[in-house]
């Protein structure tokens, strides 16, 4: 219930990503989005999850996640990054 919980969960996801365990990282990023959807970290988590999907060759899933970043967090910095990714990855 701490206000720092989304940050902690992001750090867990990034640790998994650094270890090369993409599935665990994606799961941890998804937890941020589902448990803390109103947190500013939710946009970050969703964007990073989309990038992870793209690196795994899961382009349709990555595109869906990037679309979701733009739709659900339109004023975030991540939405700008997602728009650019969508524009260059058709």
C-alpha positions, -999 to +999 in steps of 0.1 A: +000+000+000+030+023+001+032+051-024+066+037-033+053+003-043+051+011-081+088+022-080+098-010-062+079-031-087+096-013-116+130-019-100+121-056-097+111-057-134+144-039-144+164-064-123+148-093-142+154-076-175+191-071-166+193-108-158+179-116-192+147-131-179+123-113-202+092-133-192+097-124-155+104-088-164+073-085-185+052-100-157+066-075-132+060-046-156+024-059-161+019-059-123+027-022-122+001-015-148-026-037-133-020-028-096-012+008-100-028+021-132-030+057-120+006+058-110+030+078-132+051+046-133+023+027-151+031+044-184+068+036-179+061+000-171+038-005-201+063+012-225+092-009-212+071-040-215+063-031-251+100-026-258+107-060-243+081-076-264+096-060-295+131-073-286+116-108-282+102-106-318+066-102-305+059-073-328+021-075-328+020-076-290+045-047-288+023-027-312-008-034-290+011-023-259+024+008-275-011+017-287-023+012-251+004+036-238-008+063-262-044+057-255-043+053-217-014+077-209-016+103-237+002+131-219+031+110-206+066+112-220+062+075-227+032+082-250+055+105-271+081+077-273+054+051-281+041+073-309+075+076-324+080+038-321+047+032-338+056+056-366+089+040-373+078+003-368+049-001-391 
